[in-house]
């Protein structure tokens, strides 16, 4: 696995870069795809209020035709990297298990006559819809939608844009700003 380490508004030390390359390469063996590329991005928040989440690591790759992305934060870059790699390995294993389970017949799902916890989880089937919520959509400006979303304390808000007549989604971004999704 080809590992590309870079920093966003930060210079990544060679020791940290070497540790990242070593650990990501080991995690990449789960799929044995030598042509895969993993992008590791370090960034630093210089806000004293977020000292516990000062360093952020984001790992992105493409495995088995799917994008795998994880991120984590910690007070030190190596600690954030360790958390991100744990999540990265977990996601790669979960993806590989799903692919293996799909390719097997029902009678071959249990290996050596022993059911594992993950087999029981997969037999349950895809997640089901637990709740359906209905509400009246009235046209409103995006600024009003922002106020409604903040009052409801939701991470996103679905509304009918009065200016364009389109259905839109307003959401909180990871950097704290807002995003608006509109159809073309």
KOLDOMAR-534303 format. One line per field, with one value per atom (N, C-alpha, C): residue in one letter; atom name; x, y, z. Coordinates in steps of 0.05 Angstrom, whole numbers, padded with zeros to 5 digits. Example, Ala and Ser with C-alpha at 12.3 -4.5 7.8 and 13.67 -1.06 7.14 Angstrom:
resn a | a | a | s | s | s $
name N | CA | C | N | CA | C $
east 00264 | 00246 | 00264 | 00257 | 00273 | 00258 $
north -00114 | -00090 | -00066 | -00045 | -00021 | 00001 $
up 00156 | 00156 | 00156 | 00142 | 00143 | 00157 $
//
This chain:
resn x | x | x | x | x | x | x | x | x | x | x | x | x | x | x | x | x | x | x | x | x | x | x | x | x | x | x | x | x | x | x | x | x | x | x | x | x | x | x | x | x | x | x | x | x | x | x | x | x | x | x | x | x | x | x | x | x | x | x | x | x | x | x | x | x | x | x | x | x | x | x | x | x | x | x | x | x | x | x | x | x | x | x | x | x | x | x | x | x | x | x | x | x | x | x | x | x | x | x | x | x | x | x | x | x | x | x | x | x | x | x | x | x | x | x | x | x | x | x | x | x | x | x | x | x | x | x | x | x | x | x | x | x | x | x | x | x | x | x | x | x | x | x | x | x | x | x | x | x | x | x | x | x | x | x | x | x | x | x | x | x | x | x | x | x | x | x | x | x | x | x | x | x | x | x | x | x | x | x | x | x | x | x | x | x | x | x | x | x | x | x | x | x | x | x | x | x | x | x | x | x | x | x | x | x | x | x | x | x | x | x | x | x | x | x | x | x | x | x | x | x | x | x | x | x | x | x | x | x | x | x | x | x | x | x | x | x | x | x | x | x | x | x | x | x | x | x | x | x | x | x | x | x | x | x | x | x | x | x | x | x | x | x | x | x | x | x | x | x | x | x | x | x | x | x | x | x | x | x | x | x | x | x | x | x | x | x | x | x | x | x | x | x | x | x | x | x | x | x | x | x | x | x | x | x | x | x | x | x | x | x | x | x | x | x | x | x | x | x | x | x | x | x | x | x | x | x | x | x | x | x | x | x | x | x | x | x | x | x | x | x | x | x | x | x | x | x | x | x | x | x | x | x | x | x | x | x | x | x | x | x | x | x | x | x | x | x | x | x | x | x | x | x | x | x | x | x | x | x | x | x | x | x | x | x | x | x | x | x | x | x | x | x | x | x | x | x | x | x | x | x | x | x | x | x | x | x | x | x | x | x | x | x | x | x | x | x | x | x | x | x | x | x | x | x | x | x | x | x | x | x | x | x | x | x | x | x | x | x | x | x | x | x | x | x | x | x | x | x | x | x | x | x | x | x | x | x | x | x | x | x | x | x | x | x | x | x | x | x | x | x | x | x | x | x | x | x | x | x | x | x | x | x | x | x | x | x | x | x | x | x | x | x | x | x | x | x | x | x | x | x | x | x | x | x | x | x | x | x | x | x | x | x | x | x | x | x | x | x | x | x | x | x | x | x | x | x | x | x | x | x | x | x | x | x | x | x | x | x | x | x | x | x | x | x | x | x | x | x | x | x | x $
name N | CA | C | N | CA | C | N | CA | C | N | CA | C | N | CA | C | N | CA | C | N | CA | C | N | CA | C | N | CA | C | N | CA | C | N | CA | C | N | CA | C | N | CA | C | N | CA | C | N | CA | C | N | CA | C | N | CA | C | N | CA | C | N | CA | C | N | CA | C | N | CA | C | N | CA | C | N | CA | C | N | CA | C | N | CA | C | N | CA | C | N | CA | C | N | CA | C | N | CA | C | N | CA | C | N | CA | C | N | CA | C | N | CA | C | N | CA | C | N | CA | C | N | CA | C | N | CA | C | N | CA | C | N | CA | C | N | CA | C | N | CA | C | N | CA | C | N | CA | C | N | CA | C | N | CA | C | N | CA | C | N | CA | C | N | CA | C | N | CA | C | N | CA | C | N | CA | C | N | CA | C | N | CA | C | N | CA | C | N | CA | C | N | CA | C | N | CA | C | N | CA | C | N | CA | C | N | CA | C | N | CA | C | N | CA | C | N | CA | C | N | CA | C | N | CA | C | N | CA | C | N | CA | C | N | CA | C | N | CA | C | N | CA | C | N | CA | C | N | CA | C | N | CA | C | N | CA | C | N | CA | C | N | CA | C | N | CA | C | N | CA | C | N | CA | C | N | CA | C | N | CA | C | N | CA | C | N | CA | C | N | CA | C | N | CA | C | N | CA | C | N | CA | C | N | CA | C | N | CA | C | N | CA | C | N | CA | C | N | CA | C | N | CA | C | N | CA | C | N | CA | C | N | CA | C | N | CA | C | N | CA | C | N | CA | C | N | CA | C | N | CA | C | N | CA | C | N | CA | C | N | CA | C | N | CA | C | N | CA | C | N | CA | C | N | CA | C | N | CA | C | N | CA | C | N | CA | C | N | CA | C | N | CA | C | N | CA | C | N | CA | C | N | CA | C | N | CA | C | N | CA | C | N | CA | C | N | CA | C | N | CA | C | N | CA | C | N | CA | C | N | CA | C | N | CA | C | N | CA | C | N | CA | C | N | CA | C | N | CA | C | N | CA | C | N | CA | C | N | CA | C | N | CA | C | N | CA | C | N | CA | C | N | CA | C | N | CA | C | N | CA | C | N | CA | C | N | CA | C | N | CA | C | N | CA | C | N | CA | C | N | CA | C | N | CA | C | N | CA | C | N | CA | C | N | CA | C | N | CA | C | N | CA | C | N | CA | C | N | CA | C | N | CA | C | N | CA | C | N | CA | C | N | CA | C | N | CA | C | N | CA | C | N | CA | C | N | CA | C | N | CA | C | N | CA | C | N | CA | C | N | CA | C | N | CA | C | N | CA | C | N | CA | C | N | CA | C | N | CA | C | N | CA | C | N | CA | C | N | CA | C | N | CA | C | N | CA | C | N | CA | C | N | CA | C | N | CA | C | N | CA | C | N | CA | C | N | CA | C | N | CA | C | N | CA | C | N | CA | C | N | CA | C $
east 00017 | 00000 | 00018 | 00012 | 00027 | 00014 | 00031 | 00021 | 00032 | 00014 | 00022 | 00015 | 00035 | 00031 | 00036 | 00018 | 00021 | 00007 | 00014 | 00001 | -00014 | -00035 | -00051 | -00045 | -00031 | -00022 | -00004 | 00010 | 00028 | 00050 | 00074 | 00096 | 00096 | 00094 | 00094 | 00123 | 00130 | 00157 | 00163 | 00188 | 00196 | 00190 | 00193 | 00188 | 00159 | 00141 | 00112 | 00105 | 00117 | 00111 | 00119 | 00143 | 00152 | 00133 | 00125 | 00106 | 00080 | 00070 | 00045 | 00048 | 00070 | 00074 | 00075 | 00090 | 00093 | 00066 | 00051 | 00025 | 00004 | 00002 | -00018 | -00011 | 00015 | 00022 | 00014 | 00017 | 00009 | -00021 | -00036 | -00065 | -00074 | -00060 | -00067 | -00064 | -00051 | -00048 | -00075 | -00094 | -00120 | -00132 | -00128 | -00138 | -00116 | -00091 | -00069 | -00070 | -00077 | -00079 | -00054 | -00034 | -00009 | -00012 | -00033 | -00037 | -00053 | -00063 | -00079 | -00062 | -00075 | -00062 | -00077 | -00063 | -00075 | -00064 | -00083 | -00076 | -00079 | -00058 | -00058 | -00053 | -00073 | -00071 | -00071 | -00050 | -00048 | -00056 | -00071 | -00077 | -00076 | -00073 | -00071 | -00089 | -00104 | -00120 | -00104 | -00102 | -00086 | -00103 | -00128 | -00147 | -00141 | -00135 | -00130 | -00154 | -00178 | -00201 | -00204 | -00191 | -00193 | -00166 | -00153 | -00127 | -00129 | -00151 | -00154 | -00158 | -00165 | -00169 | -00151 | -00127 | -00109 | -00101 | -00094 | -00084 | -00106 | -00110 | -00130 | -00116 | -00122 | -00111 | -00135 | -00133 | -00153 | -00140 | -00150 | -00139 | -00161 | -00153 | -00172 | -00159 | -00174 | -00164 | -00188 | -00183 | -00203 | -00197 | -00215 | -00211 | -00236 | -00232 | -00253 | -00275 | -00266 | -00285 | -00301 | -00293 | -00307 | -00288 | -00297 | -00281 | -00282 | -00259 | -00256 | -00243 | -00257 | -00247 | -00251 | -00230 | -00232 | -00218 | -00226 | -00211 | -00213 | -00193 | -00192 | -00176 | -00181 | -00167 | -00156 | -00134 | -00120 | -00101 | -00091 | -00073 | -00046 | -00038 | -00012 | -00016 | 00001 | -00003 | -00002 | 00017 | 00019 | -00005 | -00016 | -00040 | -00064 | -00066 | -00088 | -00084 | -00059 | -00054 | -00061 | -00054 | -00061 | -00091 | -00106 | -00136 | -00147 | -00136 | -00145 | -00139 | -00115 | -00108 | -00125 | -00132 | -00150 | -00177 | -00187 | -00213 | -00210 | -00187 | -00182 | -00181 | -00167 | -00165 | -00193 | -00208 | -00235 | -00253 | -00251 | -00268 | -00260 | -00234 | -00224 | -00233 | -00231 | -00240 | -00270 | -00285 | -00314 | -00321 | -00308 | -00313 | -00306 | -00283 | -00276 | -00295 | -00304 | -00324 | -00350 | -00359 | -00383 | -00380 | -00357 | -00353 | -00352 | -00339 | -00337 | -00365 | -00380 | -00407 | -00425 | -00423 | -00439 | -00433 | -00407 | -00399 | -00405 | -00410 | -00415 | -00445 | -00450 | -00477 | -00485 | -00510 | -00521 | -00509 | -00506 | -00496 | -00466 | -00452 | -00423 | -00416 | -00435 | -00430 | -00417 | -00421 | -00410 | -00385 | -00362 | -00337 | -00331 | -00323 | -00315 | -00337 | -00362 | -00385 | -00386 | -00373 | -00373 | -00383 | -00405 | -00415 | -00401 | -00393 | -00380 | -00401 | -00393 | -00411 | -00418 | -00398 | -00402 | -00422 | -00421 | -00440 | -00469 | -00473 | -00499 | -00509 | -00491 | -00498 | -00506 | -00492 | -00498 | -00524 | -00531 | -00555 | -00580 | -00577 | -00600 | -00610 | -00593 | -00600 | -00593 | -00601 | -00595 | -00609 | -00599 | -00613 | -00641 | -00659 | -00687 | -00694 | -00714 | -00723 | -00739 | -00730 | -00742 | -00764 | -00762 | -00781 | -00785 | -00810 | -00816 | -00828 | -00817 | -00825 | -00838 | -00861 | -00875 | -00880 | -00875 | -00880 | -00887 | -00900 | -00908 | -00885 | -00879 | -00858 | -00871 | -00862 | -00872 | -00848 | -00852 | -00829 | -00816 | -00789 | -00775 | -00748 | -00737 | -00711 | -00689 | -00666 | -00645 | -00637 | -00639 | -00633 | -00653 | -00678 | -00698 | -00694 | -00685 | -00679 | -00656 | -00636 | -00614 | -00625 | -00643 | -00654 | -00671 | -00686 | -00702 | -00684 | -00663 | -00645 | -00631 | -00623 | -00610 | -00630 | -00655 | -00675 | -00681 | -00681 | -00686 | -00661 | -00638 | -00613 | -00607 | -00613 | -00608 | -00582 | -00570 | -00546 | -00553 | -00578 | -00586 | -00615 | -00624 | -00651 | -00660 | -00683 | -00694 | -00716 | -00715 | -00735 | -00740 | -00762 | -00769 | -00760 | -00741 | -00729 | -00749 | -00757 | -00776 | -00765 | -00739 | -00727 | -00725 | -00719 | -00716 | -00738 | -00754 | -00775 | -00765 | -00740 | -00728 | -00727 | -00727 | -00723 | -00693 | -00685 | -00657 | -00651 | -00626 | -00616 | -00595 | -00598 | -00579 | -00565 | -00539 | -00525 | -00501 | -00492 | -00468 | -00444 | -00424 | -00399 | -00380 | -00359 | -00340 | -00325 | -00320 | -00305 | -00322 | -00348 | -00365 | -00382 | -00377 | -00394 | -00418 | -00434 | -00459 | -00456 | -00469 | -00470 | -00498 | -00503 | -00529 | -00528 | -00546 | -00547 | -00572 | -00569 | -00591 | -00590 | -00613 | -00613 | -00605 | -00595 | -00588 | -00612 $
north -00023 | 00000 | 00025 | 00043 | 00068 | 00087 | 00098 | 00116 | 00144 | 00163 | 00191 | 00207 | 00217 | 00232 | 00261 | 00278 | 00307 | 00322 | 00347 | 00363 | 00386 | 00394 | 00417 | 00439 | 00459 | 00481 | 00472 | 00450 | 00439 | 00423 | 00423 | 00407 | 00381 | 00358 | 00332 | 00324 | 00317 | 00309 | 00282 | 00278 | 00253 | 00228 | 00230 | 00207 | 00200 | 00220 | 00215 | 00204 | 00215 | 00205 | 00176 | 00169 | 00141 | 00122 | 00130 | 00114 | 00110 | 00132 | 00130 | 00111 | 00113 | 00096 | 00067 | 00061 | 00034 | 00022 | 00037 | 00026 | 00024 | 00043 | 00042 | 00019 | 00015 | -00008 | -00034 | -00037 | -00062 | -00065 | -00044 | -00045 | -00051 | -00041 | -00045 | -00074 | -00091 | -00119 | -00134 | -00122 | -00136 | -00141 | -00123 | -00127 | -00137 | -00136 | -00144 | -00131 | -00106 | -00091 | -00073 | -00082 | -00067 | -00040 | -00038 | -00014 | 00008 | 00001 | 00020 | 00043 | 00066 | 00090 | 00100 | 00104 | 00115 | 00143 | 00162 | 00190 | 00195 | 00204 | 00210 | 00240 | 00254 | 00283 | 00291 | 00305 | 00315 | 00345 | 00353 | 00382 | 00389 | 00415 | 00423 | 00447 | 00445 | 00468 | 00483 | 00508 | 00524 | 00538 | 00529 | 00541 | 00530 | 00546 | 00536 | 00521 | 00528 | 00514 | 00485 | 00479 | 00451 | 00437 | 00440 | 00428 | 00398 | 00387 | 00358 | 00346 | 00363 | 00355 | 00372 | 00377 | 00395 | 00384 | 00359 | 00347 | 00328 | 00331 | 00315 | 00299 | 00273 | 00256 | 00245 | 00247 | 00236 | 00217 | 00192 | 00172 | 00165 | 00167 | 00161 | 00142 | 00122 | 00104 | 00092 | 00077 | 00063 | 00034 | 00018 | -00011 | -00025 | -00045 | -00061 | -00043 | -00022 | -00004 | 00014 | 00015 | 00032 | 00052 | 00075 | 00095 | 00089 | 00088 | 00084 | 00109 | 00122 | 00147 | 00147 | 00153 | 00155 | 00180 | 00190 | 00213 | 00210 | 00222 | 00223 | 00247 | 00254 | 00277 | 00269 | 00282 | 00277 | 00300 | 00301 | 00323 | 00321 | 00297 | 00293 | 00280 | 00285 | 00273 | 00243 | 00231 | 00202 | 00189 | 00201 | 00190 | 00192 | 00214 | 00216 | 00195 | 00191 | 00171 | 00143 | 00136 | 00110 | 00105 | 00125 | 00123 | 00120 | 00135 | 00134 | 00106 | 00096 | 00070 | 00047 | 00049 | 00029 | 00029 | 00053 | 00055 | 00046 | 00053 | 00046 | 00015 | 00001 | -00028 | -00040 | -00029 | -00039 | -00036 | -00013 | -00010 | -00028 | -00032 | -00050 | -00079 | -00087 | -00115 | -00118 | -00098 | -00099 | -00100 | -00084 | -00085 | -00112 | -00123 | -00149 | -00171 | -00170 | -00189 | -00187 | -00163 | -00160 | -00172 | -00167 | -00177 | -00208 | -00219 | -00248 | -00260 | -00248 | -00258 | -00257 | -00236 | -00235 | -00256 | -00264 | -00283 | -00312 | -00317 | -00344 | -00351 | -00377 | -00386 | -00387 | -00389 | -00389 | -00411 | -00435 | -00458 | -00456 | -00439 | -00436 | -00412 | -00400 | -00376 | -00383 | -00407 | -00415 | -00431 | -00421 | -00435 | -00454 | -00478 | -00498 | -00503 | -00501 | -00505 | -00487 | -00465 | -00446 | -00419 | -00409 | -00383 | -00362 | -00341 | -00318 | -00296 | -00277 | -00254 | -00239 | -00236 | -00222 | -00237 | -00264 | -00280 | -00275 | -00274 | -00269 | -00241 | -00222 | -00194 | -00194 | -00208 | -00208 | -00223 | -00243 | -00257 | -00241 | -00220 | -00202 | -00187 | -00184 | -00170 | -00141 | -00126 | -00098 | -00083 | -00059 | -00044 | -00036 | -00036 | -00030 | -00002 | 00010 | 00037 | 00034 | 00047 | 00045 | 00066 | 00089 | 00111 | 00126 | 00134 | 00150 | 00176 | 00198 | 00224 | 00240 | 00251 | 00266 | 00295 | 00314 | 00342 | 00358 | 00380 | 00397 | 00415 | 00415 | 00432 | 00459 | 00480 | 00506 | 00521 | 00536 | 00550 | 00569 | 00570 | 00588 | 00595 | 00617 | 00626 | 00610 | 00606 | 00591 | 00603 | 00629 | 00641 | 00632 | 00630 | 00621 | 00591 | 00576 | 00547 | 00544 | 00562 | 00561 | 00566 | 00585 | 00590 | 00566 | 00554 | 00531 | 00508 | 00503 | 00481 | 00486 | 00511 | 00517 | 00514 | 00522 | 00520 | 00491 | 00473 | 00445 | 00430 | 00443 | 00431 | 00405 | 00406 | 00384 | 00388 | 00367 | 00369 | 00376 | 00371 | 00378 | 00386 | 00399 | 00408 | 00407 | 00394 | 00391 | 00412 | 00428 | 00449 | 00455 | 00469 | 00478 | 00507 | 00512 | 00538 | 00556 | 00578 | 00597 | 00612 | 00616 | 00631 | 00615 | 00589 | 00573 | 00553 | 00547 | 00527 | 00499 | 00494 | 00468 | 00458 | 00431 | 00420 | 00420 | 00428 | 00431 | 00419 | 00414 | 00403 | 00422 | 00431 | 00448 | 00431 | 00432 | 00414 | 00428 | 00418 | 00427 | 00412 | 00427 | 00415 | 00410 | 00393 | 00387 | 00411 | 00431 | 00454 | 00475 | 00469 | 00487 | 00505 | 00506 | 00522 | 00506 | 00519 | 00505 | 00499 | 00478 | 00471 | 00469 | 00474 | 00474 | 00456 | 00436 | 00418 | 00425 | 00431 | 00438 | 00421 | 00413 | 00398 | 00417 | 00405 | 00420 | 00427 $
up 00000 | 00000 | 00000 | -00018 | -00020 | 00000 | 00018 | 00039 | 00034 | 00032 | 00028 | 00054 | 00067 | 00092 | 00086 | 00095 | 00091 | 00114 | 00117 | 00137 | 00125 | 00139 | 00130 | 00150 | 00141 | 00158 | 00181 | 00177 | 00197 | 00182 | 00194 | 00183 | 00199 | 00185 | 00198 | 00202 | 00227 | 00234 | 00220 | 00214 | 00200 | 00217 | 00243 | 00261 | 00260 | 00260 | 00260 | 00232 | 00212 | 00184 | 00181 | 00192 | 00190 | 00205 | 00229 | 00244 | 00229 | 00217 | 00201 | 00178 | 00163 | 00140 | 00149 | 00170 | 00180 | 00188 | 00204 | 00215 | 00193 | 00175 | 00154 | 00135 | 00129 | 00112 | 00124 | 00151 | 00164 | 00163 | 00167 | 00166 | 00137 | 00118 | 00090 | 00081 | 00096 | 00089 | 00091 | 00104 | 00106 | 00078 | 00059 | 00032 | 00012 | 00020 | 00002 | -00025 | -00026 | -00051 | -00053 | -00067 | -00069 | -00084 | -00101 | -00116 | -00101 | -00078 | -00062 | -00052 | -00050 | -00040 | -00015 | 00007 | 00031 | 00035 | 00040 | 00044 | 00074 | 00087 | 00116 | 00119 | 00130 | 00133 | 00162 | 00170 | 00198 | 00197 | 00217 | 00220 | 00249 | 00255 | 00283 | 00287 | 00310 | 00319 | 00339 | 00336 | 00355 | 00375 | 00378 | 00397 | 00424 | 00444 | 00471 | 00484 | 00475 | 00486 | 00477 | 00454 | 00444 | 00448 | 00470 | 00475 | 00475 | 00484 | 00483 | 00456 | 00437 | 00409 | 00391 | 00399 | 00384 | 00357 | 00356 | 00331 | 00320 | 00293 | 00279 | 00257 | 00255 | 00234 | 00218 | 00192 | 00174 | 00155 | 00154 | 00136 | 00115 | 00090 | 00068 | 00048 | 00040 | 00019 | 00004 | -00016 | -00032 | -00031 | -00020 | -00018 | -00028 | -00046 | -00057 | -00070 | -00083 | -00097 | -00078 | -00053 | -00033 | -00021 | -00014 | 00000 | 00030 | 00042 | 00071 | 00082 | 00101 | 00113 | 00143 | 00158 | 00187 | 00195 | 00218 | 00230 | 00260 | 00273 | 00302 | 00311 | 00336 | 00348 | 00375 | 00382 | 00408 | 00414 | 00438 | 00445 | 00431 | 00423 | 00410 | 00383 | 00363 | 00336 | 00335 | 00351 | 00350 | 00363 | 00384 | 00397 | 00378 | 00364 | 00344 | 00322 | 00314 | 00293 | 00303 | 00327 | 00338 | 00339 | 00347 | 00348 | 00319 | 00301 | 00273 | 00261 | 00267 | 00255 | 00267 | 00292 | 00304 | 00289 | 00284 | 00270 | 00241 | 00229 | 00201 | 00198 | 00216 | 00215 | 00219 | 00238 | 00244 | 00219 | 00205 | 00182 | 00159 | 00155 | 00134 | 00140 | 00165 | 00172 | 00168 | 00176 | 00173 | 00143 | 00126 | 00098 | 00086 | 00094 | 00083 | 00092 | 00117 | 00127 | 00111 | 00105 | 00089 | 00062 | 00049 | 00022 | 00023 | 00043 | 00045 | 00050 | 00068 | 00074 | 00050 | 00034 | 00010 | -00010 | -00012 | -00032 | -00024 | 00001 | 00010 | 00008 | 00006 | 00008 | 00038 | 00042 | 00070 | 00087 | 00076 | 00092 | 00097 | 00083 | 00088 | 00106 | 00118 | 00135 | 00161 | 00171 | 00197 | 00191 | 00200 | 00196 | 00219 | 00213 | 00233 | 00253 | 00245 | 00262 | 00287 | 00286 | 00308 | 00298 | 00309 | 00301 | 00317 | 00303 | 00317 | 00321 | 00337 | 00342 | 00316 | 00299 | 00274 | 00255 | 00257 | 00240 | 00250 | 00276 | 00286 | 00278 | 00277 | 00269 | 00240 | 00223 | 00194 | 00188 | 00204 | 00198 | 00203 | 00218 | 00224 | 00200 | 00180 | 00155 | 00157 | 00137 | 00136 | 00158 | 00166 | 00186 | 00178 | 00196 | 00190 | 00199 | 00187 | 00194 | 00220 | 00241 | 00267 | 00271 | 00257 | 00262 | 00236 | 00231 | 00209 | 00219 | 00210 | 00220 | 00196 | 00201 | 00180 | 00191 | 00173 | 00181 | 00156 | 00161 | 00139 | 00130 | 00104 | 00094 | 00084 | 00096 | 00087 | 00075 | 00054 | 00042 | 00062 | 00062 | 00079 | 00066 | 00074 | 00065 | 00079 | 00067 | 00080 | 00108 | 00111 | 00137 | 00158 | 00151 | 00169 | 00176 | 00156 | 00161 | 00180 | 00179 | 00198 | 00227 | 00230 | 00256 | 00266 | 00248 | 00256 | 00265 | 00250 | 00256 | 00283 | 00288 | 00314 | 00337 | 00332 | 00354 | 00360 | 00339 | 00343 | 00353 | 00351 | 00358 | 00342 | 00316 | 00298 | 00283 | 00273 | 00257 | 00228 | 00219 | 00192 | 00193 | 00171 | 00169 | 00140 | 00135 | 00108 | 00105 | 00083 | 00080 | 00051 | 00046 | 00019 | 00016 | -00002 | -00006 | -00020 | -00007 | -00018 | -00042 | -00042 | -00064 | -00090 | -00088 | -00112 | -00117 | -00096 | -00099 | -00098 | -00091 | -00089 | -00061 | -00057 | -00031 | -00026 | -00002 | 00005 | 00032 | 00037 | 00063 | 00073 | 00097 | 00111 | 00132 | 00135 | 00153 | 00166 | 00189 | 00203 | 00191 | 00184 | 00173 | 00197 | 00192 | 00213 | 00223 | 00205 | 00213 | 00228 | 00233 | 00248 | 00232 | 00206 | 00188 | 00179 | 00163 | 00153 | 00123 | 00114 | 00086 | 00076 | 00051 | 00039 | 00014 | 00014 | -00009 | -00025 | -00051 | -00068 | -00093 | -00104 | -00129 | -00152 | -00174 | -00197 | -00213 $
//
